[in-house]
Amino acid sequence: MNNRAIFLLLISLVLLLLLHASAAAPTGRWTPISNVKNPHVVEVGKFAVSEYDMESKSELKFVAVVSGESKVVAGTSYRLIVAVDDSATGAGGSKNYEAIVWEKEWLKSMNLTSFKPVV
């Protein structure tokens, strides 16, 4: 092979790798979570409710993850709609809240950044 053919082959290979990387991990964009019953997603939802309870001295009880999205940003951010039972507060019944959790899995660390009622 001549130098030009090798150069074109290398350029093609680099472009294919870049295309594959951009399709595989959409960094910075929210993407839907296809299985909200995934044990890890449920763990993140339970963490959000538990952390909110500790911070606000409330008595919300985790029911389920209703829907969610995630994005890769120096870890993974989860934006989940969680159903909670707040009957202990006197409000009664199940209500939905939006929880945003930032996880750094390699550090085994989660941080609740937002928790608010869905209106």
ZAMI-753180 format. One record per residue: x negated, y negated, z of N, C-alpha, C in turn. Coordinates in Angstrom, 2 decimals. Each point is the difference from the previous one (the first is absolute). Example, Ala and Ser with C-alpha at 12.3 -4.5 7.8 and 13.67 -1.06 7.14 Angstrom:
// ZAMI-753180
REC     nc1     nc2     nc3    cac1    cac2    cac3     cc1     cc2     cc3
REC  -13.19    5.69    7.80    0.89   -1.19    0.00   -0.90   -1.20    0.00
REC    0.35   -1.05   -0.72   -0.82   -1.19    0.06    0.77   -1.09    0.73
This chain:
// ZAMI-753180
REC     nc1     nc2     nc3    cac1    cac2    cac3     cc1     cc2     cc3
REC   -0.85    1.19    0.00    0.85   -1.19    0.00   -0.89   -1.24    0.00
REC    0.49   -0.99   -0.69   -0.77   -1.25    0.01    0.42   -0.87    1.18
REC   -0.73   -1.07    0.22    0.23   -0.88    1.15    1.39   -0.62   -0.01
REC    0.49   -0.34   -1.18    1.31   -0.64   -0.09    1.10    0.98    0.44
REC   -0.08    1.23   -0.38    1.00    1.01    0.37   -0.03    0.24    1.51
REC   -1.17    0.05    0.58   -0.12    0.18    1.46    0.59   -1.21    0.71
REC   -0.28   -1.20   -0.49    0.54   -1.22    0.61    1.54    0.01   -0.04
REC    0.57    0.34   -1.16    1.46    0.05   -0.13    0.61    1.07    0.91
REC   -0.67    1.12    0.11    0.47    1.05    0.89   -0.01   -0.45    1.45
REC   -1.05   -0.68    0.44   -0.08   -0.50    1.37    1.06   -1.06    0.27
REC    0.21   -0.91   -0.93    1.02   -1.05    0.16    1.39    0.65    0.12
REC    0.27    0.99   -0.85    1.29    0.69    0.05    0.20    0.69    1.35
REC   -1.05    0.63    0.49    0.08    0.68    1.29    0.27   -0.98    1.14
REC   -0.68   -1.13    0.00    0.22   -1.02    1.03    1.43   -0.53   -0.06
REC    0.51   -0.27   -1.19    1.37   -0.48   -0.14    1.02    1.02    0.49
REC   -0.23    1.26   -0.30    0.90    1.05    0.50   -0.01    0.08    1.52
REC   -1.18   -0.10    0.59   -0.09    0.03    1.46    0.70   -1.20    0.63
REC   -0.17   -1.18   -0.57    0.68   -1.19    0.52    1.52    0.12   -0.13
REC    0.44    0.51   -1.12    1.44    0.18   -0.22    0.57    1.00    1.00
REC   -0.70    1.08    0.23    0.45    1.01    0.96    0.03   -0.57    1.42
REC   -1.02   -0.74    0.38   -0.06   -0.57    1.35    1.12   -1.00    0.22
REC    0.32   -0.81   -0.98    1.06   -1.00    0.18    1.37    0.66    0.07
REC    0.19    1.11   -0.68    1.29    0.70    0.04    0.14    0.82    1.27
REC   -1.09    0.52    0.53    0.07    0.89    1.15    0.24   -0.74    1.31
REC   -0.59   -1.15    0.19    0.10   -0.72    1.27    0.31   -1.47   -0.26
REC    1.29   -0.35   -0.05    0.36   -1.39   -0.26   -0.29   -0.90    1.21
REC   -1.22   -0.42    0.14   -0.43   -0.79    1.13    0.75   -1.32    0.05
REC    0.55   -0.31    1.18    0.64   -1.29    0.21    1.44   -0.10   -0.44
REC    0.56    1.03   -0.61    1.41   -0.05   -0.42    0.82    0.98    0.83
REC    1.18   -0.43    0.40    0.90    0.90    0.73    0.51    1.06   -0.97
REC   -0.10    1.26    0.40    0.53    1.10   -0.80    0.96    0.80    0.89
REC    1.12    0.46   -0.57    0.98    0.74    0.80   -0.58    1.29    0.57
REC    0.42    0.33    1.19   -0.37    1.28    0.62    1.06    1.01   -0.44
REC   -0.43    1.02   -0.71    0.96    0.94   -0.58    0.63    0.93    1.04
REC   -0.73    0.31    1.07    0.52    0.93    1.00   -0.10   -0.64    1.39
REC    1.07   -0.66    0.42   -0.01   -0.66    1.31    0.10    0.98    1.16
REC    0.19    1.28   -0.31    0.03    1.03    1.05   -1.39    0.64    0.18
REC   -0.97   -0.48   -0.75   -1.37    0.47    0.15   -0.42   -0.22    1.46
REC   -0.57    1.00    0.64   -0.34   -0.13    1.42   -0.87   -1.22    0.34
REC   -0.89   -0.37   -0.90   -0.84   -1.17    0.30    0.81   -1.30   -0.06
REC    0.90   -0.10   -0.97    0.86   -1.19   -0.12    0.89   -0.09    1.24
REC    0.55    1.12    0.44    0.83    0.02    1.22   -0.84   -0.42    1.20
REC   -1.24    0.47    0.07   -0.90   -0.39    1.10   -0.22   -1.52    0.01
REC   -0.18   -0.59   -1.18   -0.18   -1.46   -0.09    1.27   -0.71    0.46
REC    1.16    0.50   -0.39    1.28   -0.59    0.43    0.19    0.09    1.50
REC   -0.32    1.15    0.58    0.11    0.16    1.45   -0.97   -0.93    0.73
REC   -1.21   -0.13   -0.54   -0.98   -0.91    0.59    0.55   -1.43    0.01
REC    0.61   -0.43   -1.11    0.52   -1.37   -0.10    1.04   -0.28    1.08
REC    0.94    0.93    0.17    1.06   -0.19    1.01   -0.60    0.02    1.40
REC   -0.88    0.93    0.26   -0.63    0.11    1.32   -0.81   -1.25    0.34
REC   -0.76   -0.48   -0.97   -0.83   -1.19    0.21    0.88   -1.23    0.24
REC    1.08   -0.13   -0.78    0.92   -1.11    0.20    0.64    0.06    1.39
REC    0.38    1.20    0.42    0.58    0.17    1.34   -0.97   -0.48    1.08
REC   -1.27    0.36   -0.13   -0.98   -0.41    1.01   -0.20   -1.52    0.00
REC   -0.07   -0.58   -1.19   -0.24   -1.45   -0.10    1.19   -0.82    0.47
REC    1.22    0.47   -0.28    1.19   -0.80    0.27    0.78    0.47    1.22
REC   -0.45    1.06    0.64    0.69    0.58    1.15    1.43    0.41   -0.35
REC    0.19    0.42   -1.26    1.33    0.48   -0.40    0.05    1.51    0.15
REC    1.14    0.56   -0.29    0.18    1.45    0.15    0.56    0.61   -1.27
REC   -0.56   -0.39   -1.14    0.44    0.56   -1.27   -0.49    1.44   -0.11
REC    0.79    0.83   -0.65   -0.36    1.41   -0.21   -0.06    0.26   -1.50
REC   -1.10    0.55   -0.45   -0.19    0.34   -1.40    1.03    1.04   -0.43
REC    0.63   -0.22   -1.17    0.93    0.97   -0.57   -0.60    0.62   -1.26
REC   -0.38   -0.85   -0.98   -0.54    0.51   -1.27   -0.62   -1.12   -0.80
REC   -0.83    0.38   -0.96   -0.47   -0.95   -1.01    1.01    0.07   -1.14
REC    0.59   -1.14   -0.32    1.04   -0.07   -1.03   -0.63   -0.15   -1.38
REC   -0.98   -0.88   -0.12   -0.70   -0.22   -1.26   -1.34   -0.64    0.32
REC   -0.84   -0.09   -1.01   -1.29   -0.61    0.27   -0.85   -0.19   -1.23
REC   -1.02   -0.83    0.18   -0.99   -0.29   -1.03   -1.36   -0.03    0.68
REC   -1.02    0.20   -0.80   -1.36   -0.10    0.55   -0.89   -0.71   -1.01
REC   -1.10   -0.54    0.50   -1.01   -0.58   -0.88   -1.36    0.16    0.64
REC   -1.01    0.07   -0.85   -1.38    0.19    0.45   -0.65   -1.37    0.13
REC   -0.42   -0.35    1.22   -0.70   -1.26    0.27   -0.90    0.22    1.22
REC   -1.26    0.33   -0.22   -0.92    0.28    1.11    0.66    0.95    0.99
REC    0.58    1.03   -0.51    0.81    0.93    0.76    1.32    0.13   -0.75
REC    1.05    0.36    0.70    1.31    0.10   -0.63    1.01   -0.78    0.83
REC    0.75   -0.86   -0.69    1.12   -0.69    0.64    1.28    0.72   -0.36
REC    0.84    0.21    0.98    1.30    0.62   -0.19    1.08   -1.02    0.30
REC    0.96   -0.14   -0.90    1.19   -0.83    0.24    1.17    0.97    0.02
REC    0.48    0.29    1.20    1.03    1.02    0.18    1.30   -0.61    0.49
REC    1.09    0.55   -0.46    1.30   -0.29    0.59    0.28    1.18    0.92
REC    0.07   -0.28    1.30    0.22    1.05    0.99    1.37   -0.18    0.64
REC    0.69    1.10    0.19    1.27   -0.01    0.73   -0.33    0.24    1.47
REC    0.56   -0.84    0.86   -0.23    0.15    1.43    1.33   -0.01    0.74
REC    0.02    0.67    1.12    1.16    0.01    0.89   -0.28   -1.03    1.09
REC    0.84   -1.02    0.06   -0.22   -1.02    1.04    1.17   -0.04    0.98
REC    0.62    1.16    0.23    1.14    0.06    0.93   -0.41   -0.33    1.43
REC   -1.26    0.18    0.35   -0.47   -0.32    1.36    0.07   -1.50    0.27
REC   -0.03   -0.81   -1.07    0.05   -1.46    0.18    1.43   -0.51    0.10
REC    0.96    0.88   -0.23    1.40   -0.43    0.04    0.53   -0.39   -1.35
REC   -0.88   -0.09   -1.01    0.44   -0.38   -1.35    0.70    1.17   -0.68
REC   -0.36    1.21    0.37    0.67    1.20   -0.48   -0.34    0.38   -1.43
REC   -0.09    1.29   -0.23   -0.16    0.52   -1.34   -1.40   -0.08   -0.58
REC   -0.06    0.37   -1.27   -1.27    0.03   -0.72   -0.13   -1.25   -0.87
REC   -1.18   -0.59    0.02   -0.28   -1.19   -0.81   -1.30    0.21   -0.74
REC   -0.14   -0.70   -1.12   -1.22    0.08   -0.79   -0.92   -1.18    0.28
REC   -1.29    0.30    0.07   -1.04   -1.00    0.18   -1.06    0.19   -1.07
REC   -0.63   -1.11   -0.40   -1.14    0.06   -0.89   -1.26   -0.05    0.85
REC   -0.83    1.01   -0.16   -1.26    0.07    0.75   -1.15    0.00   -0.98
REC   -1.01   -0.81    0.28   -1.22    0.01   -0.80   -1.14    0.44    0.91
REC   -0.65    1.07   -0.42   -1.09    0.60    0.78   -1.23    0.07   -0.90
REC   -1.12   -0.45    0.54   -1.28    0.09   -0.71   -0.80    1.12    0.63
REC   -0.37    0.98   -0.81   -0.73    1.15    0.51   -1.39    0.06   -0.62
REC   -0.99    0.23    0.88   -1.36    0.28   -0.44   -0.25    1.45    0.42
REC    0.30    0.92   -0.91    0.00    1.42    0.33   -1.38    0.49    0.44
REC   -1.05   -0.52   -0.61   -1.35    0.45    0.35   -0.39   -0.40    1.42
REC    0.68   -1.00    0.56   -0.23   -0.41    1.39    1.07    0.55    0.94
REC    0.95    0.73   -0.56    1.15    0.51    0.78    0.71   -1.17    0.70
REC    0.22   -1.08   -0.78    0.54   -1.24    0.56    1.25   -0.44   -0.75
REC    1.04   -0.40    0.75    1.21   -0.59   -0.59    0.29   -1.30    0.74
REC    0.53   -0.97   -0.75    0.33   -1.31    0.56    1.36   -0.43   -0.52
REC    0.93   -0.27    0.91    1.32   -0.51   -0.38   -0.14   -1.49   -0.29
REC    0.26   -0.41   -1.24   -0.15   -1.41   -0.35    1.33   -0.73   -0.08
REC    1.10    0.74   -0.15    1.32   -0.65   -0.07    1.08    1.03    0.33
REC    1.03   -0.46    0.69    1.14    0.86    0.32    1.21   -0.92    0.15
REC    0.94    0.10   -0.95    1.15   -0.91    0.05    1.24    0.70   -0.53
REC    1.17   -0.43    0.50    1.25    0.61   -0.44    0.23   -0.26   -1.49
REC    0.59    0.98   -0.67    0.39   -0.17   -1.40    1.36   -0.66    0.00
REC    0.12   -1.08   -0.75    1.28   -0.73   -0.06    0.72    0.26   -1.29
